[in-house]
Amino acid sequence: MRHPILRLALPVVTGVLLFAAGFWAGRRNTAAPSGPTRDPGAAEAYPVAIPGSSGFPRPGMGASPGEGSGGGSGGGAAIALLPGNGAPADLRTALENPNQRSRERDLEAIGARDFATGSDWQKSADSIGDLVDRSFYLKGVVSSWAAADPQEAVTQLSTMPLSSRASLIPHAVSIWAERDPAGAEQWVLALGQGEVRDRAVESLYRSWAVNDPETAAARSLALGDESARFRALSAVVKEWSANDLGAVGKWASGLTDPNLKDFATMAVADEMSARAPKEAMRWASEHLAKDPRANPDILPLVASKAGFEAPQETFAWLQSVPSSPEANSSLAGVATYLIEENPDFAWTGFPKLSENLQQVTAGPVASTLGAQNPEEGKRWLAQLPDGEMKRWATTAFAAGWVSRHPAEAGAWVAGLPSSPEKQAAEQGLQSAIPGVGASGRAP
């Protein structure tokens, strides 16, 4: 992605498709967060690779369905549905509910109620055969328990099997951190290294950041363990961004440690571009202009999300920034969004671009037309001037077409007269990525 597009010949098609399939589908290290999982108690992980780790912190890191964004693993609020306040009358009724989300909400409410009323919640938990349903019930228990005595809750939870500890302790920690973040921090940092500690760290600092993001950020920066430091920072940034984009952006830009600043600014750019794309573009331009050592991958990171939401504005923004490999690759990616949003762009917008921008975007435009409207794509190719750009676009067009309709694309290429364009089209057939459309998204 860091190589200038204009230097590509045959590799340009593979580059365009891989760019779309990888970066635009959110598979780069600076990509968008993955969707929630059904793990009911895990802290929500921030999708920036943690230095010293093997990549994303993956296992069970999603927030459970229906949770709020604040307060780490469970929004921090204890469930308080007592009899008559909306929870089903008994556990059996809840378990028979075929609606998964409704059932899980009910089980969580019953768990909280059972603990609050002194029922034998352990016996009830053991009676639930489905492990996910049991986890939601136990999450409700932990919500009430941690609200009453968080230290006792985490101490007792520490005796449970690993899977339960990894899902429930972070939830208890997030509730504890709302009342006594320093006390929760002391307990969490005393844990042994492993999955439970990693999740608890994220939950602790995200919950802390709900009420005091500046202190949570400062305490994160002070952590001696690098892995914990980056996990904590990512959690703080995610929560802080949900409440005050301007403040978190200013904080990240003001960091002095190069590695921490790079990590924090990329995290802020990712979150900001998901929440306020236009603000993210403005902030990214300002940050890159002020800091010559800023990570240039901020451009494609912001463009990948802003371009999907506002392709015209994002394309114009990318034209306004200094030319670079990152800007060029981002323009190529956003061009696929432009042509998908408005197919007339190939006829009305593309001719108005500078010669350099036409070279950068001809491939993505052609590949998208190949996937979506081959007949229109053939007419568009025919009016391009002969030369390298046309050959590149022909390769991309054939690759886009064959990814959706291989028989028709193959027949078209076979019928072309012997020429450089036919060779380019044949290369497109050979370089196409099976199962991936021209815009980078599977059909």
matplotlib code that plots the C-alpha trace (Angstrom):
import matplotlib.pyplot as plt

x = [0.0, 2.9, 4.2, 3.2, 0.4, 1.9, 4.7, 2.3, 1.6, 0.2, 0.5, -1.9, -4.9, -3.8, -3.0, -6.4, -8.2, -6.1, -6.4, -10.1, -10.3, -8.0, -7.9, -11.4, -12.9, -11.2, -8.4, -5.4, -4.0, -5.6, -9.0, -12.5, -13.6, -15.0, -18.7, -19.9, -19.7, -22.0, -19.5, -21.6, -18.9, -15.8, -14.3, -14.7, -11.3, -10.0, -8.9, -5.4, -2.6, -1.0, 2.8, 4.4, 1.3, 0.5, -2.0, -5.6, -6.6, -9.2, -10.8, -14.2, -13.5, -16.8, -19.5, -22.6, -25.8, -27.7, -24.9, -24.1, -20.8, -19.7, -18.1, -16.1, -17.7, -21.2, -21.7, -20.9, -24.5, -25.8, -29.0, -31.9, -34.9, -36.7, -40.0, -42.7, -40.2, -40.2, -38.2, -40.0, -41.4, -39.1, -36.0, -37.8, -40.0, -37.0, -35.2, -38.2, -38.2, -37.2, -36.1, -32.4, -31.9, -35.0, -34.0, -30.5, -31.8, -34.3, -31.6, -29.4, -32.3, -33.2, -29.5, -29.4, -32.7, -31.7, -28.6, -30.4, -33.1, -30.7, -31.8, -29.5, -28.1, -25.3, -27.9, -29.8, -26.7, -25.8, -29.2, -28.7, -27.2, -26.5, -23.2, -24.0, -27.4, -25.7, -23.1, -25.9, -27.5, -24.2, -23.5, -26.7, -25.5, -22.2, -23.9, -25.7, -22.8, -20.2, -22.6, -22.8, -19.2, -17.0, -13.9, -15.7, -17.2, -13.9, -12.2, -14.9, -15.0, -11.2, -12.0, -14.2, -13.0, -11.0, -13.8, -16.0, -13.2, -12.3, -15.9, -17.2, -14.2, -13.9, -17.6, -17.2, -14.1, -16.0, -18.6, -15.9, -14.0, -17.1, -16.9, -13.2, -11.0, -7.8, -8.8, -9.9, -6.6, -4.6, -6.4, -6.3, -2.6, -1.8, -3.3, -1.0, -0.4, -3.0, -6.4, -8.2, -5.8, -5.8, -9.6, -9.7, -7.2, -9.3, -12.5, -11.0, -9.6, -12.6, -14.9, -12.5, -12.6, -16.3, -16.1, -12.4, -10.8, -7.8, -6.8, -7.5, -5.2, -2.5, -2.7, -2.6, 0.6, 2.2, 1.8, 5.2, 4.1, 4.0, 1.2, -1.0, -0.2, -1.3, -4.4, -5.4, -4.8, -6.9, -9.8, -9.5, -9.4, -12.5, -14.5, -13.2, -13.9, -17.5, -17.9, -15.4, -13.7, -12.0, -10.4, -9.2, -7.7, -5.9, -4.6, -3.3, -1.6, 0.2, 1.9, 5.7, 6.7, 6.8, 5.5, 2.7, 1.8, 1.7, -0.5, -2.8, -3.3, -4.1, -6.6, -8.2, -8.3, -10.0, -12.7, -13.1, -13.6, -16.3, -18.2, -17.6, -15.9, -15.7, -14.2, -11.7, -10.6, -10.0, -8.2, -6.0, -5.0, -4.1, -2.2, -0.2, 0.7, 1.9, 3.9, 6.4, 6.8, 3.1, 2.1, 1.0, -1.3, -3.7, -4.8, -6.0, -7.4, -9.6, -10.4, -11.6, -14.4, -15.1, -15.1, -17.9, -20.0, -19.2, -17.3, -17.5, -16.2, -13.5, -12.3, -12.1, -10.2, -7.7, -7.0, -6.2, -3.5, 0.1, 0.6, 2.0, 1.7, -0.9, -3.0, -2.9, -3.9, -6.7, -7.9, -8.0, -10.1, -12.5, -13.0, -14.7, -17.2, -17.7, -18.6, -20.8, -22.7, -22.9, -22.1, -22.1, -18.9, -17.0, -18.4, -18.9, -16.3, -13.4, -12.7, -12.4, -9.6, -6.0, -3.9, -2.2, -5.5, -6.9, -3.9, -4.5, -8.3, -8.7, -8.2, -10.7, -13.3, -12.9, -12.9, -16.1, -17.8, -16.6, -18.3, -21.5, -22.1, -19.8, -21.5, -21.1, -17.5, -16.7, -18.0, -16.0, -12.8, -13.3, -13.2, -10.0, -6.9, -4.5, -1.6, -0.5, -3.6, -6.0, -4.1, -4.1, -7.8, -8.5, -6.7, -8.7, -11.9, -11.4, -10.5, -13.6, -15.8, -14.4, -14.8, -18.6, -19.3, -16.3, -17.8, -19.0, -15.7, -13.7, -15.7, -15.2, -11.5, -11.2, -13.0, -10.7, -8.4, -4.7, -3.4, -1.8, -5.4, -6.1, -2.9, -3.9, -7.4, -5.9, -3.7, -6.8, -8.4, -5.3, -4.8, -8.5, -9.0, -11.7, -14.8, -14.0, -15.7, -14.1, -14.9, -13.2, -16.4, -17.6, -20.8]
y = [0.0, 2.3, 2.0, 4.7, 3.5, 5.0, 2.5, -0.4, -2.3, -5.8, -5.5, -2.6, -4.8, -7.0, -3.9, -2.3, -5.5, -6.3, -2.7, -3.0, -6.5, -5.9, -2.3, -1.2, -4.3, -3.3, -5.9, -3.5, -3.0, 0.4, -0.9, -0.5, -2.4, -5.8, -6.4, -7.5, -11.1, -12.9, -12.9, -11.2, -9.9, -9.2, -5.8, -4.3, -4.3, -1.5, -2.8, -1.3, -3.9, -3.9, -3.6, -6.8, -8.9, -11.0, -8.5, -7.7, -8.8, -11.2, -13.8, -12.8, -9.1, -7.8, -6.1, -8.2, -7.3, -4.4, -3.0, 0.7, 2.1, 3.4, 1.9, -0.9, -4.3, -3.5, 0.2, 0.1, 0.1, -2.7, -4.3, -3.5, -5.4, -6.7, -8.7, -6.7, -4.4, -6.2, -9.4, -12.8, -14.4, -17.5, -18.8, -21.5, -18.9, -16.9, -19.9, -20.8, -17.4, -18.0, -14.4, -14.5, -10.9, -10.7, -14.0, -12.7, -9.5, -11.4, -13.8, -10.9, -9.3, -12.5, -13.0, -9.5, -10.1, -13.5, -12.1, -9.1, -11.2, -13.9, -16.7, -19.6, -18.2, -20.8, -23.6, -21.7, -21.0, -24.7, -25.6, -23.6, -26.0, -23.4, -21.8, -18.4, -18.2, -19.1, -16.3, -13.7, -14.9, -14.7, -11.3, -10.1, -11.7, -10.0, -6.6, -6.8, -8.3, -5.7, -2.9, -4.1, -5.2, -5.2, -6.4, -9.5, -10.1, -10.1, -12.2, -14.9, -14.8, -15.5, -19.0, -19.8, -21.5, -19.4, -18.7, -17.4, -15.3, -13.9, -12.7, -11.8, -10.2, -7.4, -6.6, -6.5, -4.3, -1.8, -1.4, -1.1, 1.5, 3.8, 4.2, 3.6, 3.5, 3.7, 0.7, -1.3, -0.4, -1.7, -5.0, -5.4, -4.6, -7.3, -10.0, -12.4, -11.9, -13.5, -13.2, -12.2, -9.4, -8.1, -7.8, -6.4, -3.7, -2.6, -2.6, -0.7, 2.2, 2.5, 2.7, 5.2, 7.3, 7.8, 10.2, 11.3, 10.7, 12.9, 11.0, 7.7, 8.6, 9.8, 6.6, 4.6, 6.3, 5.6, 1.8, 0.1, -2.9, -1.9, -4.3, -3.1, 0.5, 0.3, -1.7, 0.8, 3.7, 2.2, 1.7, 5.3, 6.7, 4.7, 5.9, 9.5, 9.8, 8.9, 12.0, 14.7, 14.3, 17.7, 17.0, 13.5, 14.8, 17.6, 15.2, 12.7, 15.4, 16.8, 13.5, 13.6, 10.0, 9.1, 5.5, 6.5, 9.4, 7.3, 4.7, 7.3, 9.4, 6.4, 5.2, 8.7, 8.9, 5.5, 6.4, 10.0, 8.9, 6.5, 9.1, 12.4, 11.9, 15.6, 16.4, 13.5, 14.9, 18.3, 17.0, 14.6, 17.5, 19.7, 16.9, 15.9, 19.6, 20.2, 17.1, 16.1, 12.7, 11.9, 8.5, 9.0, 6.0, 8.3, 9.3, 5.9, 5.1, 8.2, 7.9, 4.3, 5.2, 8.8, 7.7, 5.3, 7.9, 10.9, 9.9, 13.2, 15.2, 12.6, 12.6, 16.4, 16.3, 13.8, 16.0, 18.9, 17.1, 16.8, 14.0, 10.8, 7.1, 7.0, 9.8, 8.1, 4.7, 6.4, 8.2, 4.9, 3.4, 6.3, 6.2, 2.8, 4.4, 7.3, 5.1, 2.9, 5.9, 7.7, 5.6, 8.8, 9.8, 7.8, 10.1, 13.4, 13.5, 11.5, 13.7, 16.7, 15.2, 16.1, 13.7, 12.4, 11.7, 10.0, 7.7, 6.9, 6.3, 4.8, 1.3, 1.5, 3.1, 0.4, -2.5, -1.3, -0.8, -4.3, -5.8, -3.7, -2.8, -4.4, -3.0, 0.5, -0.3, -1.4, 1.9, 3.8, 1.9, 2.6, 6.3, 6.4, 7.5, 4.7, 4.3, 2.9, 4.2, 2.5, -0.8, -0.6, 0.2, -2.7, -5.1, -3.8, -4.0, -7.6, -8.5, -6.8, -8.5, -12.0, -11.8, -11.6, -13.2, -15.3, -17.0, -13.7, -12.0, -14.8, -14.8, -11.1, -11.3, -14.3, -12.2, -9.2, -8.8, -9.3, -6.1, -4.7, -4.2, -7.9, -8.8, -6.4, -8.0, -11.5, -10.4, -9.1, -12.5, -14.2, -11.8, -11.7, -12.7, -15.5, -14.5, -10.8, -8.1, -5.1, -2.8, -5.2, -6.5, -10.1, -10.4]
z = [0.0, 0.4, -3.1, -5.7, -7.8, -10.9, -10.8, -11.1, -14.3, -13.9, -10.1, -10.1, -10.5, -7.7, -5.8, -6.4, -5.4, -2.4, -1.3, -1.5, -0.1, 2.7, 3.8, 2.7, 4.4, 7.6, 7.8, 8.2, 11.6, 11.6, 10.5, 11.8, 14.9, 14.4, 15.2, 18.6, 19.7, 22.1, 25.0, 27.6, 30.0, 28.0, 27.8, 24.3, 22.7, 20.5, 17.1, 17.0, 17.1, 20.6, 20.3, 21.4, 20.6, 17.6, 16.3, 17.4, 20.9, 19.4, 21.7, 23.0, 23.0, 21.8, 23.8, 24.3, 22.4, 23.8, 25.9, 26.1, 24.9, 28.2, 31.2, 29.8, 29.6, 30.6, 30.6, 34.3, 35.5, 37.7, 36.7, 39.1, 37.7, 40.8, 40.7, 39.0, 37.2, 33.9, 34.5, 33.9, 37.0, 36.8, 35.1, 33.1, 31.4, 30.4, 29.0, 26.9, 25.2, 21.5, 21.0, 21.7, 22.6, 24.8, 26.5, 27.3, 28.7, 30.8, 32.1, 33.1, 34.9, 36.7, 37.8, 39.3, 41.0, 42.4, 44.0, 45.4, 47.0, 48.4, 46.1, 45.4, 42.2, 42.0, 41.8, 39.2, 37.2, 37.2, 36.0, 32.7, 30.2, 27.4, 28.3, 26.7, 28.4, 31.7, 31.1, 30.7, 33.9, 35.8, 34.4, 36.1, 39.3, 39.0, 38.3, 41.7, 43.5, 42.3, 43.1, 46.7, 47.3, 44.2, 46.0, 47.4, 44.0, 42.1, 44.8, 44.6, 40.9, 40.8, 41.9, 38.9, 35.7, 33.2, 30.8, 33.5, 35.0, 31.7, 31.0, 34.5, 36.2, 33.7, 34.1, 37.9, 37.5, 35.4, 38.1, 40.8, 38.8, 38.7, 42.5, 43.3, 40.2, 42.1, 44.3, 41.2, 39.5, 42.4, 42.3, 38.5, 38.2, 40.9, 38.6, 36.9, 33.2, 31.0, 29.3, 32.5, 33.3, 29.7, 29.6, 33.1, 32.2, 29.2, 31.3, 34.2, 32.1, 29.8, 32.8, 34.5, 31.3, 31.5, 34.4, 34.3, 30.9, 31.6, 34.8, 33.1, 30.2, 32.6, 34.6, 31.4, 30.3, 33.7, 33.4, 33.3, 31.3, 27.6, 26.6, 29.5, 28.7, 25.1, 26.0, 28.6, 26.2, 23.5, 26.0, 27.2, 23.7, 22.7, 25.6, 25.5, 21.8, 22.4, 24.6, 23.5, 20.1, 20.3, 23.7, 22.8, 19.5, 21.2, 23.9, 21.4, 19.3, 22.4, 23.4, 23.3, 23.2, 19.5, 19.9, 22.2, 20.1, 16.9, 18.6, 20.2, 17.1, 15.0, 17.6, 17.7, 13.9, 13.7, 16.3, 15.1, 11.4, 12.5, 14.5, 12.7, 9.3, 8.3, 11.7, 11.3, 7.9, 9.3, 12.3, 10.2, 7.9, 10.9, 12.7, 9.6, 8.9, 12.4, 12.9, 10.2, 12.0, 12.0, 10.7, 7.1, 7.4, 9.1, 5.6, 4.4, 7.8, 7.8, 4.1, 4.4, 6.8, 5.7, 2.1, 2.7, 4.5, 2.3, -0.9, -2.7, 0.3, 1.1, -2.5, -2.5, 0.8, -0.5, -3.5, -1.1, 0.8, -0.4, -2.9, -1.4, -1.8, 1.0, -0.6, -4.0, -2.6, -0.7, -3.8, -5.6, -2.8, -2.5, -6.3, -5.9, -3.5, -5.9, -8.8, -6.7, -5.4, -8.7, -11.9, -13.9, -12.2, -14.9, -17.5, -15.7, -12.9, -14.2, -17.3, -15.0, -12.9, -13.5, -15.6, -12.5, -10.7, -13.8, -13.7, -10.1, -10.3, -13.8, -12.5, -9.6, -11.9, -14.5, -12.1, -10.4, -13.8, -14.7, -11.7, -11.8, -15.5, -18.0, -21.0, -19.7, -18.8, -22.3, -23.7, -21.1, -21.9, -25.6, -25.2, -23.2, -25.1, -26.0, -23.7, -20.3, -18.5, -20.9, -20.6, -16.8, -16.8, -19.2, -16.8, -13.9, -15.9, -16.8, -13.2, -11.9, -14.5, -14.1, -10.3, -10.8, -14.2, -15.2, -18.3, -19.9, -19.1, -20.5, -23.7, -24.1, -23.7, -26.1, -28.8, -28.6, -31.5, -30.8, -29.3, -26.1, -24.7, -25.2, -23.3, -20.6, -20.3, -20.2, -17.3, -15.6, -15.9, -14.5, -11.6, -10.4, -6.7, -6.5, -4.7, -4.4, -6.3, -8.0, -5.2, -2.7, -1.2, -1.7, -3.8]

ax = plt.figure().add_subplot(projection="3d")
ax.plot(x, y, z, "-o")
ax.set_aspect("equal")
plt.show()
